[in-house]
Amino acid sequence: MSTAMSNPSDLIPFGQAGVPAYLQNQPHHSTLDEQTIVSEVDRITQIDGGVVVEENGLRSTPSLFIDVVILDAMPRGRDTYRAYYEGTWKEGESTAPTCYSADGKTPSVHAEKPQCANCASCPQNVSGSGGNGESRACGYFKHVAVAKYPELDKIYRLKVSSRSLFSKDINGVPSPLGGSAWGFHNYAKRLQEMKCPWESVVTRVSLPKGQTYGFFFTPVGYVQEAQYRQALELQKDSHIDDVLTVELSASVQSSSPTAPMANALPAPSAPPALVGRNKWLADATLPQEVKNWITVVDDATAMGYLQANYPNVL
């Protein structure tokens, strides 16, 4: 998977002089304004603090970010899906939930083991019922349909969890990749205030607050008009319904020598004598993209990012 930054010369500068001419007085109604059983879908997820693309059950190696164009999100507005998993569940794993809700209010009739007649009264909805003693055992999330930039030829599912959805950082948070990043609802609100459909924006997806806070979003620039039209056509693909629908079953996982699984990364092998920056750069489990970034920032900045995303290398 390519992890190169989008070339600013290929994009229309974001937010400096209003929206591009092709968006002014245009009749298209953006899905941003609204804000069954599904087939297996390709997805963008996070594993071990990195962003991973999963296609046909095969996972790319983790990277610092991915640039996408958002096509739609479900459920609409501030409603969310909900899902409860018995036992220990890890982000990036594909397993069927024990109980789930398609409206955030009552369990689905297809839920394997409903926990309560309604979500509000459910014991899994009590604060502190989660594995860390602070969160809720039943999690909130949305499914977001995106296309990778610049290809814009295929739809992927991005699962956005509660800490991003309900982030209170209305002014954004600094990203080690540059600029500011917002939780999903605040990012959507920012675009709405600018009267900017998300189908027209290259959005950088990253983990600036660490993996426990999930994906945050940064506007990189406007796409060209032809790419905008391409995104609108992709919204008409019937597969988008599968991408946006709440998960009902586990997808099949497989492995391939040409697409290494994230959980097959080599164990740490840094020599004990190495310390600090030298130790981080020698660690075999740290993605090369992270190492490249470390070489151009100061120790304090690198240390903060590693503590949030890769504490095992410190």
N, C-alpha and C positions, 0 to 999 in steps of 0.2 A: 504493500500500500504506500502510495506517495504521501509524504508528510511535508512537502515543500510549502512555504507560505504562498498565499495567493499574490500574484504580481500586481501591485497597485496600478501599474500603467495599463492593465487590462480592464480596470474597473472605473466606474464613475465615482468620484469622491462622495463619501456618505455624510449627509447632514450639514454640509457647509453652505450650500446655496439652494436649499429646498430640493424637492424631488425632481428627477429628470423630466424632460419635456414629454417623453412618451407616457408618463404616468399622470400628467395633468389633463383633467377633464376627460379621462378615459372611462368607459362604461363598465369595465370589469368590476365585479363584486368579489373582493378578496375573502378567502375563508377566515382571515384574521379578524374580519369584522363580526364574525359570529362566535367566534370563539366559544349467537349462533356458533357455531364452531368454525374456527378459522384454519386455513391451510398454513403450512410452514412458511415463515417470512424471513427475509434477510434483515439484519439488524445492525445497529451501531450501539455498542454497550461499553461497559468499563470493567476491567479486570486488573486487580493488583495496582490500582492507581493510574492505569493507562487507558486510552481510548482504543477500542478494538472494533474492527469490522468483521462481521460474521456472515458468510455467504455459503449457502448449501451445507451448513453445519461446520464449515471450516473457518477457523479464526486467524486473523492477521496477528502479527506481533504488536504489542501496545505502542502507542505514540502519544505525544503531548496534546494533540488536538486534531480536529478534522473540520474542514470547511464544507458547509452544506447550504442548500436553499430549502427553507421550510415550505411545505406544501399545505399542511393542514394539521389539526390536533383534535383529539377527542378525549373525554367528553367536552362539550362546548363550554365556554365561559370559565367559571371557577369551579365547576363540578369536576369530580375525579372518579376514577375507578378505585377499587379497593381489593386487596388480596392478603390472605393469611396463609402462611406455610408452617406446618408442624415441623419441629426439629430445627436444625440450623440450615439457613439458606444463604447463599453467597451471590452477590451481584455478578451477572454473567452466566450463571448456571441456568439451564433450561429445564425446569421442572414444573409440573402442574400444581397449582395452588390447592390447598386443602379446602379453602372456602374463598369465594370472591364475589364481588358485586359489580354489575355493569352500570349502576347509577349512583353508587356511594350511599345508598339508603337501605337497601334490603339485599340479602344474599341471592345470587342467581339460582334459578331452578335447576341448573346444571352443576351446581357446586357439589363436590365430592362429599363433603361433610360440613353442612351449614352449622355455624357456631351460635347463632341467635336468630330470632325472627326479624330483627331490624338492627342495622349497624350502630345506631346511636346507643343502644342498650347492651351491646355485645361486650363480654368481658375482655375480648381481644382488642377492644377499642379504648381501654383504660390506659391513661398515661402511666408509664412504668411497667407495662406488661411485656415490653420488648426485651430482647436478650440482654441489652446493656443496662436495664433497670430504669431507663429514662424515656425511651421512645414507646410507641404503641406496637403491639405484636402484629396488628393488621395495618398494612401500609397503604398510603394514598399514592396515586400515580396517574399520569396521563400517557397516552401513546401519541407520538408526534411523527408524522410522515415527512421524510426529508429525501432530497436527492443530493448525491455528492457533487461538489463543484470541482472542476468545471464540466464534468461529463454530462450531468443532468439527464441520464438515460435510464435510470433505474430507481425504484422507490425502496427506501429502507425504513425500518421502525426504530425510533429513538424513545426509550422509556425514561420519562422524567419523574423523579420521585419527590416526596413531600418537602424535603428541605430546600430544594430548588423552587418548587411551586410556591411555597409560603415564605420565601426569603424576605427578610425585612430590610435588606440592603437596597433601598430604593435609588440610591445614587451610584450603585454598582460597586464592585470590588476590584482592586488592582489585579491585573493578570500578568504572570511572568512572561506571557507572549506579547505584551504591549497592550495599552488601552485598558478599558474597564469591561467587566463582565457582569451580567445580571442573571438572577433567577428567572425562570420561564415566565411567570405572570408579569413580573416587572419589566421584562424585556418586551413582551407583547404590548404592555401599556405604553412603553416608550415609543414603539413603532406607531401605535395608534395615534398618539399625540402629535407625531410628525406627519400623520396622514400618509404613511408609507406601508404598502402591502408587503408582508414578509416574503411573498413570492418573488419580489424584486431585489432582495438583499442577500448578499453572501454573508452567512452567519457562521462565526467560528465557535465551535463547541469544544469546551475544555473543562478542566477540574481545578480551578484556581483556589478553591477552599478545601481541597482534599476530597478523596473518594467518598467519605461519609456524607458530604453535602451534595454529591451528584453533579450533574452537568449544569454549567452556567454558559451564557451566550453573549457574544460580542459582535456588533455589526462591523464588517470589514469594508464594504462598499456596495454600490448598486451594480447589478449585472447589466450587460448590454441589452438593448431592446429585443434582439433575436433570442437571447437566452431567457429573457422574461417570457416571451411567447412559448418557448420550449417548456418552461416550467408549467405554464397554464395548460398545455396539452397533456403533460404528465399527470395533472390532476384528474383528467378524464379517464385514466387507466382504471379498470375495474378492480385491479389488484390493491388499490389504495384502501378499499374497504377492509380487506384482510389485515392490512398493516395497522389500521386504526382500531380494529375491534379488540376487546379485552381478550387476553390469552385464556385458552381453555385446556390446552394439552401441551405436553412437552415435545420439543422438536428433537429429531434424531441427530446425534452428534457422531462425527467420524473424524478420522485423522488422515493426514497426507504428508509425505516428505516435503512437498513444495509449499505447504501451508501449515507451519508448526503451531501446535496448540499452545495457548498461553500458559497452561499448567505444566507444559513440558519444557519450560525455560530452564537452563542449567542453574544449579545451586550456586550460591555465592562462593567465590574462590579468591577473593582479595587476600594477598599475603598479610599476615598479622602485623608485620612491621610498618605497613602503610597507614597513614593517618590523614584526616581531613580531606582536602580536595583530591589528593593522590589516591586515597582509599576509595572515594566515590567513583572516580574515573576508571578504577581497576575492577570495580564490582561487575561480575558477569551477568547479574540479573537486571541491571539498570539499562533501559532502552538507550540506543545510540543517540536518539533525538534529545534525550535529557542530558546526556553527557556533552553534546554539542552546545546546548544552552548554558550549562554550567561553566564552560570555558569563557563565556563572554559576560558573566555577571559576577558580582562580588560574593565573598564567602557568606555574608549574612543573608543575602537574598537566596542563594542556593540552599543554605541550611534550612531556612524557613520553608521552602518548597519541598525539600526532601522529608522534613519532619511531618508534613501534612500528607504526602503521597507515597514516599518510599522509606519509612522509618527503619526498615530492616537493613539499609545500607549504612546507617550512621554508627 
